[in-house]
Amino acid sequence: MKKRKRLIICLVAGVLILAVSATAAFGSVNGYSRYKEAVKALALETDNFSAQCTMVMTCDGETVMNLETQYAMDGVNNATHSKEWRMGNVSEYYSTRLDGVDTWFNTKDIVYYQSGNLNDSDTAAENLLGIDTDDEMMDRLVNFTEIAADTVMGELKNNFVQVGTENGSTLYQVEIAKNQVPSLVNAGLSLFAYGVGESNYMDGVVQFEDYSALILHRYEQSTGEALPQEFKDGYLKGSSEQWYKTYADLIDKVNASNAENWEDTYYDMLNEKGGKGIVFVSADGSAAYYSTYQEFAAAHPDNVSDDIGVYVGQDMKLETVLCKFGVDNEGRLTSNDLQVTFQTTDQAGDSHTLAITVDATLSGYGTTTIQPLDVGDREKAA
């Protein structure tokens, strides 16, 4: 089944922006200004640095996602290494862009992928957000964002404290209780939650647990022919040019078998239910129907654990925030640790405590270099 594995990161980022806006608001003018200018410089002006970040999400005390990311940027060149734990499954990904060539692979792949042949001089340097700061629209958007943050901060004073120094950075801390959260923030979160609940992106769909694995299963079942493991690995985990040459005839046979409209069986099953609900097809071809998303989520929690729609659907409120960050003597952000707790109501009306912890360390300003990606013994994908 295709999982929207990165959807939660994008949605959580939007939620955290609101939370951080509230966090930044609780501070002295000096502390708030230092934080705002450091974040702005990192996002729009910095093109050489390294960062390490972990993000953990828990629901009612149970960890549902743990993500570790290392990122390095040197002008147009950058490198990313991310590792995600989700419901007992681990996914690890490497990606590097060097001199206009992108190279990447998932550790479960037996090949690596590569694209692009640009020279470094042919590509304009980008900032972290990848936007053109000379663009008038972007300039106005940045200005609007600053004024909006300043407006929220206007009603709040003196919750910002300096807690010390460490390795040349000044450390600050902000703690927010439930009764201190601006009504504007909770109104935005409530709107966000309602939007998630109304999306209904999984209503009236056929979801496959593993479409490629099902294709191989159907071929073996219909022909009685056991496929070589090396062929299966290449089909499921990425294929090299040599794999294509070795199994050209077998590839044609599998593709011919897959040319039939065999998926119609599952769509007919959905249509018999009025085109509503979810038909979930396992890798062995068996299928089950669920009339609502809640039923599907209950039956297959491992397939929806990274979907914020499981925990949010009716309402969402910010409960507490604890933010600690460091700024060096050049105004650069060196650390940003954030603990945010939300009270949410899902589509079934059940209440949840959703907690998100983000720990980030930033370093290597002006000294970061990008090295070619080590692909190990993987062959280049065809």
C-alpha positions as CSV (number, residue, x, y, z in Angstrom):
1,M,0.0,0.0,0.0
2,K,1.2,3.4,-0.9
3,K,1.7,5.3,2.4
4,R,1.7,9.1,2.6
5,K,4.9,8.7,4.7
6,R,5.9,12.3,4.4
7,L,2.5,13.9,4.8
8,I,2.7,13.9,8.6
9,I,6.0,15.8,8.5
10,C,4.5,18.5,6.3
11,L,1.4,18.7,8.5
12,V,3.4,18.7,11.8
13,A,5.6,21.4,10.4
14,G,2.6,23.6,9.9
15,V,1.4,22.9,13.4
16,L,4.8,23.6,14.9
17,I,5.0,26.9,13.0
18,L,1.9,28.0,15.0
19,A,3.4,26.7,18.2
20,V,6.7,28.4,17.6
21,S,5.0,31.6,16.8
22,A,3.4,31.4,20.3
23,T,6.7,30.4,21.8
24,A,8.5,33.3,20.2
25,A,5.9,35.7,21.5
26,F,6.8,35.0,25.1
27,G,10.0,37.0,25.4
28,S,11.7,40.2,26.0
29,V,12.0,42.4,22.9
30,N,15.7,41.6,22.8
31,G,15.3,37.8,23.1
32,Y,12.5,37.7,20.6
33,S,14.4,39.8,18.2
34,R,17.5,37.5,18.5
35,Y,15.5,34.4,17.9
36,K,13.5,35.9,14.9
37,E,16.6,37.2,13.2
38,A,18.6,34.0,13.8
39,V,15.8,31.9,12.2
40,K,15.4,34.4,9.4
41,A,19.1,34.3,8.6
42,L,19.2,30.5,8.7
43,A,16.2,30.2,6.3
44,L,17.0,33.0,3.9
45,E,20.7,33.9,4.0
46,T,22.7,30.9,5.1
47,D,24.1,28.6,2.4
48,N,26.8,26.7,4.4
49,F,26.1,24.8,7.6
50,S,25.4,21.4,9.1
51,A,22.4,20.3,11.1
52,Q,21.3,17.2,13.2
53,C,17.7,16.9,14.2
54,T,15.5,14.3,15.9
55,M,11.7,14.4,16.0
56,V,9.6,12.1,18.1
57,M,5.8,12.0,18.1
58,T,3.8,10.2,20.8
59,C,0.1,9.7,21.2
60,D,-1.2,9.0,24.7
61,G,2.3,8.2,25.7
62,E,3.0,5.7,22.9
63,T,5.7,6.5,20.4
64,V,4.2,6.5,16.8
65,M,7.1,8.0,14.9
66,N,10.8,8.7,15.5
67,L,12.8,10.5,12.9
68,E,16.5,11.3,12.8
69,T,18.0,13.5,10.1
70,Q,21.4,14.9,9.3
71,Y,21.6,17.6,6.8
72,A,24.6,19.5,5.3
73,M,24.6,22.4,2.8
74,D,27.4,24.0,0.9
75,G,26.0,26.4,-1.7
76,V,24.3,24.3,-4.4
77,N,25.6,21.1,-2.9
78,N,23.9,19.3,-0.1
79,A,23.6,15.9,1.6
80,T,20.8,14.3,3.6
81,H,20.7,11.2,5.8
82,S,17.4,10.3,7.4
83,K,16.3,7.3,9.5
84,E,12.7,6.7,10.5
85,W,11.3,4.3,13.0
86,R,7.6,3.6,12.7
87,M,5.6,0.8,14.3
88,G,8.6,-1.4,14.4
89,N,9.7,-0.7,10.8
90,V,12.8,1.2,9.9
91,S,13.4,3.2,6.8
92,E,16.8,4.8,6.1
93,Y,17.5,7.1,3.2
94,Y,20.6,8.8,1.8
95,S,20.7,11.6,-0.7
96,T,23.5,13.9,-2.0
97,R,23.6,16.6,-4.6
98,L,27.2,17.4,-5.7
99,D,28.2,19.5,-8.8
100,G,24.7,19.3,-10.2
101,V,24.4,15.5,-9.9
102,D,21.8,14.0,-7.6
103,T,22.6,10.5,-6.1
104,W,20.3,8.7,-3.7
105,F,19.1,5.4,-2.3
106,N,17.1,3.7,0.4
107,T,19.1,1.2,2.4
108,K,16.6,-1.5,1.4
109,D,17.4,-0.9,-2.3
110,I,20.0,-3.1,-4.0
111,V,20.7,-0.3,-6.4
112,Y,21.4,3.5,-6.2
113,Y,19.8,6.2,-8.4
114,Q,21.4,9.1,-10.1
115,S,20.3,12.0,-12.3
116,G,21.5,15.3,-13.6
117,N,24.7,16.3,-15.3
118,L,24.8,20.1,-14.5
119,N,28.0,21.8,-13.7
120,D,28.2,23.6,-10.4
121,S,28.6,27.0,-12.2
122,D,25.3,26.4,-14.0
123,T,23.2,26.4,-10.9
124,A,22.5,29.4,-8.8
125,A,23.2,29.1,-5.1
126,E,20.1,28.5,-3.0
127,N,19.2,29.3,0.6
128,L,17.8,26.7,3.0
129,L,14.2,27.4,1.8
130,G,15.2,27.4,-1.9
131,I,13.5,30.7,-2.6
132,D,14.6,33.8,-4.5
133,T,15.1,36.5,-2.0
134,D,15.2,39.1,-4.8
135,D,11.7,38.1,-5.8
136,E,9.1,40.8,-4.9
137,M,6.4,38.4,-3.9
138,M,8.8,36.5,-1.6
139,D,10.0,39.7,-0.1
140,R,6.4,40.7,0.7
141,L,5.7,37.3,2.1
142,V,8.6,37.5,4.5
143,N,7.6,40.9,5.5
144,F,4.0,39.7,6.2
145,T,5.2,36.8,8.2
146,E,7.4,39.0,10.4
147,I,4.6,41.5,11.1
148,A,2.2,38.6,11.9
149,A,4.6,37.2,14.4
150,D,5.2,40.6,15.9
151,T,1.5,41.2,16.2
152,V,1.1,37.9,18.2
153,M,4.0,38.9,20.4
154,G,2.6,42.3,21.1
155,E,0.2,41.2,23.9
156,L,2.8,39.0,25.7
157,K,5.8,40.0,27.8
158,N,8.5,38.8,30.1
159,N,8.1,35.0,29.8
160,F,11.5,34.8,28.1
161,V,14.5,34.0,30.3
162,Q,18.2,33.7,29.6
163,V,19.5,30.5,31.3
164,G,23.2,30.7,30.6
165,T,25.9,30.2,28.1
166,E,27.5,27.1,26.5
167,N,30.2,26.8,23.9
168,G,30.1,30.4,22.9
169,S,26.3,30.5,22.6
170,T,23.7,32.3,24.8
171,L,21.0,30.0,25.9
172,Y,17.3,31.0,26.3
173,Q,14.2,29.2,27.5
174,V,10.5,29.8,27.2
175,E,7.8,27.8,28.9
176,I,4.1,28.3,28.1
177,A,1.2,27.0,30.0
178,K,-2.3,26.3,28.6
179,N,-3.9,29.4,29.9
180,Q,-1.1,31.5,28.3
181,V,-1.7,30.3,24.7
182,P,-3.0,33.1,22.5
183,S,-6.5,32.5,21.2
184,L,-5.3,33.2,17.7
185,V,-3.0,30.2,17.8
186,N,-5.8,27.8,19.0
187,A,-8.2,29.2,16.5
188,G,-5.6,28.4,13.8
189,L,-5.1,24.9,15.2
190,S,-8.9,24.3,15.3
191,L,-9.2,25.3,11.7
192,F,-6.3,23.0,10.8
193,A,-7.9,20.1,12.6
194,Y,-11.2,20.6,10.9
195,G,-9.4,20.7,7.5
196,V,-7.7,17.4,8.2
197,G,-11.1,15.8,9.2
198,E,-12.8,17.1,6.1
199,S,-10.1,15.9,3.7
200,N,-11.5,12.4,3.3
201,Y,-8.7,11.5,1.0
202,M,-9.1,7.8,1.8
203,D,-12.9,7.6,1.2
204,G,-13.9,5.6,-1.9
205,V,-10.4,4.2,-2.7
206,V,-8.7,0.9,-3.3
207,Q,-5.4,0.7,-1.3
208,F,-2.8,-1.9,-2.1
209,E,-0.5,-3.1,0.7
210,D,2.3,-3.8,-1.8
211,Y,1.3,-3.5,-5.5
212,S,4.6,-4.9,-6.9
213,A,4.6,-7.9,-4.6
214,L,1.1,-8.6,-5.6
215,I,2.0,-8.6,-9.2
216,L,4.7,-11.3,-8.6
217,H,2.4,-13.3,-6.4
218,R,-0.3,-13.3,-9.1
219,Y,2.2,-14.4,-11.7
220,E,3.4,-17.4,-9.6
221,Q,-0.1,-18.3,-8.7
222,S,-1.4,-18.2,-12.3
223,T,1.6,-20.0,-13.9
224,G,2.7,-22.3,-11.2
225,E,6.2,-21.0,-11.9
226,A,8.4,-20.0,-9.0
227,L,10.3,-16.8,-9.7
228,P,14.0,-16.7,-8.9
229,Q,14.8,-14.7,-5.7
230,E,17.3,-12.5,-7.6
231,F,14.5,-11.6,-10.0
232,K,12.2,-10.7,-7.1
233,D,14.8,-8.6,-5.4
234,G,15.4,-6.6,-8.5
235,Y,11.7,-6.2,-9.1
236,L,11.0,-5.0,-5.6
237,K,14.2,-3.3,-4.5
238,G,15.5,-1.6,-7.6
239,S,17.0,-3.0,-10.8
240,S,20.4,-2.5,-12.5
241,E,21.1,-2.6,-16.2
242,Q,22.6,-6.1,-15.7
243,W,19.4,-7.3,-14.1
244,Y,17.4,-6.1,-17.1
245,K,19.7,-8.0,-19.5
246,T,19.7,-11.2,-17.4
247,Y,15.9,-11.3,-17.0
248,A,14.6,-9.6,-20.2
249,D,12.4,-12.5,-21.2
250,L,11.0,-13.1,-17.7
251,I,10.3,-9.3,-17.4
252,D,8.2,-9.5,-20.6
253,K,6.3,-12.5,-19.3
254,V,5.5,-10.8,-16.0
255,N,4.4,-7.6,-17.7
256,A,2.2,-9.5,-20.1
257,S,0.5,-11.3,-17.2
258,N,0.0,-7.9,-15.5
259,A,-1.6,-6.4,-18.6
260,E,-5.0,-7.9,-17.7
261,N,-7.4,-5.6,-15.9
262,W,-7.2,-7.7,-12.8
263,E,-7.6,-4.7,-10.5
264,D,-11.3,-4.4,-11.7
265,T,-12.2,-7.1,-9.2
266,Y,-11.3,-4.8,-6.3
267,Y,-13.0,-1.8,-7.8
268,D,-16.1,-3.8,-8.4
269,M,-16.0,-4.7,-4.7
270,L,-15.9,-1.0,-3.9
271,N,-18.7,-0.1,-6.3
272,E,-20.9,-2.7,-4.7
273,K,-20.7,-0.6,-1.6
274,G,-21.7,2.5,-3.4
275,G,-18.2,3.7,-4.1
276,K,-17.7,4.6,-0.5
277,G,-15.2,3.3,2.1
278,I,-11.8,1.5,1.6
279,V,-10.9,-1.8,0.0
280,F,-7.6,-2.9,1.3
281,V,-5.7,-5.4,-0.8
282,S,-3.0,-7.5,0.8
283,A,0.2,-8.6,-1.0
284,D,-1.3,-12.1,-1.4
285,G,-4.4,-10.7,-3.2
286,S,-6.9,-11.1,-0.4
287,A,-9.1,-8.1,0.2
288,A,-11.2,-6.6,3.0
289,Y,-13.7,-3.8,3.0
290,Y,-13.9,-1.0,5.6
291,S,-16.9,1.4,5.5
292,T,-15.0,4.2,7.4
293,Y,-11.4,5.3,7.8
294,Q,-11.7,4.6,11.5
295,E,-12.5,1.0,10.9
296,F,-9.5,0.7,8.5
297,A,-7.2,2.4,11.0
298,A,-8.3,0.1,13.8
299,A,-7.6,-3.0,11.6
300,H,-4.3,-1.8,10.2
301,P,-2.7,0.6,12.7
302,D,0.8,0.0,11.1
303,N,-0.5,1.4,7.8
304,V,-1.8,4.6,9.3
305,S,0.5,5.4,12.3
306,D,2.2,8.2,10.4
307,D,-1.1,9.8,9.4
308,I,-2.1,12.7,11.5
309,G,-5.7,12.1,10.6
310,V,-5.8,9.2,13.0
311,Y,-5.3,11.6,15.9
312,V,-6.9,14.8,14.6
313,G,-10.2,15.2,13.0
314,Q,-12.5,17.5,15.0
315,D,-10.4,19.8,17.1
316,M,-6.9,20.6,18.3
317,K,-5.6,22.8,21.1
318,L,-2.1,23.8,22.2
319,E,-1.6,22.7,25.8
320,T,2.1,23.4,26.7
321,V,5.3,24.5,25.1
322,L,8.9,24.3,26.3
323,C,11.4,25.8,24.0
324,K,15.2,26.1,24.5
325,F,17.5,27.5,22.0
326,G,21.0,29.0,21.6
327,V,22.3,31.9,19.5
328,D,26.1,32.5,19.1
329,N,27.8,35.9,19.2
330,E,27.3,36.3,15.4
331,G,23.5,35.9,15.7
332,R,23.5,32.3,14.4
333,L,21.1,29.7,15.7
334,T,23.1,26.8,17.3
335,S,20.4,24.8,18.9
336,N,16.6,24.6,19.0
337,D,14.9,22.1,21.3
338,L,11.1,22.1,21.3
339,Q,8.6,20.1,23.3
340,V,4.9,20.7,22.3
341,T,1.8,19.1,23.7
342,F,-1.6,19.2,22.1
343,Q,-5.0,18.0,23.1
344,T,-6.8,16.6,20.1
345,T,-10.1,15.1,19.2
346,D,-10.2,12.5,16.4
347,Q,-13.0,11.9,13.9
348,A,-14.6,9.4,16.3
349,G,-14.8,12.0,19.0
350,D,-12.1,10.4,21.2
351,S,-9.6,12.7,23.0
352,H,-5.8,12.2,22.6
353,T,-2.7,13.8,24.0
354,L,-0.4,14.4,21.1
355,A,3.2,15.3,22.0
356,I,6.0,16.3,19.6
357,T,9.6,16.7,20.6
358,V,12.2,18.3,18.2
359,D,15.9,18.5,19.1
360,A,18.1,20.3,16.6
361,T,21.8,21.2,16.6
362,L,23.4,23.5,14.0
363,S,27.1,23.9,13.4
364,G,29.7,24.1,10.7
365,Y,28.7,27.6,9.5
366,G,31.1,28.5,6.7
367,T,33.1,25.3,7.0
368,T,30.8,22.6,5.8
369,T,31.9,20.5,2.7
370,I,29.9,17.9,0.8
371,Q,31.6,14.6,0.0
372,P,30.5,12.1,-2.8
373,L,27.8,9.7,-1.5
374,D,29.2,6.2,-0.6
375,V,26.8,3.8,-2.3
376,G,28.6,0.6,-1.1
377,D,28.3,-2.3,-3.4
378,R,25.1,-1.2,-5.0
379,E,24.9,-1.0,-8.8
380,K,23.5,2.1,-10.6
381,A,19.9,1.7,-11.4
382,A,18.9,1.4,-15.1
